[in-house]
C-alpha cells in the first residue's frame, strides 16, 4: 500500500506500517478523504488555530474592498475549496495507492497557491493552509485502525 501526502513523511510511514493488516485500503482512503475534508474546513474556519499571522493593515484594507467579509487565506475561496474537497484533492490511483494533492496551482500554472502561503513571500508571512502533520497522522491512524483486519 502506498500513501503519498506531499511533505508529510510521518503519515506515509505510519500508514505504511499498517499495510499488511489492512482489509480494505480503498475504504480507508475514502474515510481519510472525508475526515481530512472536515479537518481542512475547520483549519480555515479557525484561521490556522491562531498560527496564521494577521494581515497587514494595508492589505487588510485592500482585501476588505476586493473580497469583503473573507477571512485570512481566503479571497476567492479556491485554495480552501481545493484542499477541503476530497473529489478534487484526493486521488486513489489503484486499490493500494492514494495521493492527497495538497498543492494547488493557479489556472495559468504560474503559482502554486498552497506553496506560496505555506512558505511566504517577501511581502507575505508564511501561513500554512494544510492541517498540521500531527492532525493528518491522527486521521490516518484512526482510519487505519478501523479498517485493519486485527488490532
C-alpha positions, 0 to 999 in steps of 0.5 A: 500500500502506498500513501503519498501526502506531499511533505508529510513523511510521518503519515506515509510511514505510519500508514505504511506500517499498517499495510499488511493488516489492512482489509480494505485500503480503498475504504480507508482512503475514502474515510481519510478523504472525508475526515481530512475534508472536515479537518481542512474546513475547520483549519480555515474556519479557525484561521490556522488555530491562531498560527496564521499571522494577521494581515497587514493593515494595508492589505487588510484594507485592500482585501476588505474592498476586493473580497469583503467579509473573507477571512485570512487565506481566503479571497476567492475561496479556491485554495480552501475549496481545493484542499477541503474537497476530497473529489478534487484533492484526493486521488486513489490511483489503484486499490493500494495507492492514494495521493492527497494533492495538497498543492494547488496551482493557479489556472495559468500554472504560474503559482502554486497557491498552497506553496506560496502561503505555506512558505511566504513571500517577501511581502507575505508571512508564511501561513500554512493552509494544510492541517498540521502533520500531527492532525493528518497522522491522527486521521490516518491512524484512526482510519487505519485502525478501523479498517485493519483486519486485527488490532 
